[in-house]
């Protein structure tokens, strides 16, 4: 019996060889690109709007980029270092350098993302305090809430320079707002046409009687308005007594002849 030797050769896959050759070629090109530029990000990131690459190679064998707003040099190893520096750069965030006005209308949220934001404005203590008063009125919040610890922490975080008033100061501000709005409403009603009056009365759980007096009218643009001109405690619900209250308020408001 003779030994039969089988000569079996694995056929070459031409597609696999071509793929390997292409892969080696891409790796060679990428390595050549990195060596020639010192940066793998090919400067497509928007952070390069704020940096310029410095010619030459540093001691660590990597290139560096110079901030456009300060003398700081940043090692180019991705874009993280540049984004971090931009967030800390005082001259970029607060300085009076070229492009400051456009930067004031933008803020960096995170790397690679910029969203629009309103332009910076001068802090106005009076405007903040006036809005606080209106918030308490419209939301019907108790005066004591302004001294709530968590609420005060929120205001301090939003605006550390805001001088938060006490509940007593807030009460005086709300009363001053009421007087101002009352003056405006009286002036407005003097210039309007005829009005209709309605009254509403009720008794509280404490057995106290109250009445509200409301005027209704249509302006020149045919828009219906409803304004409460008085809210007070009364001593009874009889027709004669309500008539006396209404007569007094109409004289005070100068609405006779408009009903």
ChimeraX attribute file (.defattr): number of C-alpha atoms within 10 A of each C-alpha:
attribute: neighborCount
match mode: 1-to-1
recipient: residues
	/A:1	3
	/A:2	4
	/A:3	5
	/A:4	6
	/A:5	6
	/A:6	6
	/A:7	5
	/A:8	6
	/A:9	6
	/A:10	5
	/A:11	6
	/A:12	8
	/A:13	8
	/A:14	8
	/A:15	9
	/A:16	10
	/A:17	11
	/A:18	10
	/A:19	11
	/A:20	11
	/A:21	11
	/A:22	12
	/A:23	12
	/A:24	11
	/A:25	12
	/A:26	12
	/A:27	11
	/A:28	11
	/A:29	12
	/A:30	13
	/A:31	13
	/A:32	12
	/A:33	14
	/A:34	13
	/A:35	12
	/A:36	9
	/A:37	14
	/A:38	20
	/A:39	18
	/A:40	15
	/A:41	13
	/A:42	12
	/A:43	13
	/A:44	8
	/A:45	12
	/A:46	14
	/A:47	16
	/A:48	17
	/A:49	11
	/A:50	15
	/A:51	18
	/A:52	13
	/A:53	19
	/A:54	15
	/A:55	10
	/A:56	10
	/A:57	12
	/A:58	11
	/A:59	6
	/A:60	7
	/A:61	10
	/A:62	15
	/A:63	20
	/A:64	22
	/A:65	18
	/A:66	18
	/A:67	21
	/A:68	18
	/A:69	18
	/A:70	12
	/A:71	8
	/A:72	12
	/A:73	18
	/A:74	18
	/A:75	19
	/A:76	20
	/A:77	15
	/A:78	14
	/A:79	20
	/A:80	13
	/A:81	12
	/A:82	23
	/A:83	19
	/A:84	12
	/A:85	15
	/A:86	20
	/A:87	15
	/A:88	11
	/A:89	16
	/A:90	12
	/A:91	14
	/A:92	22
	/A:93	16
	/A:94	11
	/A:95	11
	/A:96	11
	/A:97	14
	/A:98	11
	/A:99	9
	/A:100	15
	/A:101	12
	/A:102	9
	/A:103	17
	/A:104	17
	/A:105	13
	/A:106	16
	/A:107	15
	/A:108	15
	/A:109	10
	/A:110	11
	/A:111	15
	/A:112	12
	/A:113	10
	/A:114	12
	/A:115	10
	/A:116	11
	/A:117	12
	/A:118	9
	/A:119	11
	/A:120	10
	/A:121	7
	/A:122	5
	/A:123	11
	/A:124	10
	/A:125	13
	/A:126	11
	/A:127	10
	/A:128	14
	/A:129	17
	/A:130	14
	/A:131	11
	/A:132	17
	/A:133	21
	/A:134	14
	/A:135	12
	/A:136	17
	/A:137	15
	/A:138	8
	/A:139	8
	/A:140	9
	/A:141	12
	/A:142	11
	/A:143	18
	/A:144	12
	/A:145	14
	/A:146	21
	/A:147	13
	/A:148	10
	/A:149	9
	/A:150	11
	/A:151	11
	/A:152	15
	/A:153	12
	/A:154	11
	/A:155	15
	/A:156	14
	/A:157	10
	/A:158	10
	/A:159	13
	/A:160	11
	/A:161	12
	/A:162	16
	/A:163	13
	/A:164	18
	/A:165	15
	/A:166	13
	/A:167	15
	/A:168	12
	/A:169	12
	/A:170	20
	/A:171	17
	/A:172	12
	/A:173	18
	/A:174	19
	/A:175	13
	/A:176	12
	/A:177	16
	/A:178	13
	/A:179	12
	/A:180	11
	/A:181	12
	/A:182	13
	/A:183	11
	/A:184	11
	/A:185	15
	/A:186	15
	/A:187	13
	/A:188	10
	/A:189	18
	/A:190	12
	/A:191	8
	/A:192	14
	/A:193	14
	/A:194	16
	/A:195	18
	/A:196	12
	/A:197	16
	/A:198	11
	/A:199	14
	/A:200	12
	/A:201	16
	/A:202	14
	/A:203	14
	/A:204	8
	/A:205	6
	/A:206	6
	/A:207	8
	/A:208	12
	/A:209	16
	/A:210	17
	/A:211	21
	/A:212	17
	/A:213	19
	/A:214	17
	/A:215	19
	/A:216	15
	/A:217	19
	/A:218	15
	/A:219	12
	/A:220	9
	/A:221	6
	/A:222	8
	/A:223	8
	/A:224	10
	/A:225	11
	/A:226	13
	/A:227	13
	/A:228	14
	/A:229	16
	/A:230	15
	/A:231	14
	/A:232	11
	/A:233	13
	/A:234	17
	/A:235	11
	/A:236	16
	/A:237	16
	/A:238	8
	/A:239	8
	/A:240	10
	/A:241	12
	/A:242	17
	/A:243	11
	/A:244	11
	/A:245	15
	/A:246	19
	/A:247	12
	/A:248	10
	/A:249	15
	/A:250	18
	/A:251	10
	/A:252	11
	/A:253	15
	/A:254	13
	/A:255	19
	/A:256	13
	/A:257	9
	/A:258	13
	/A:259	12
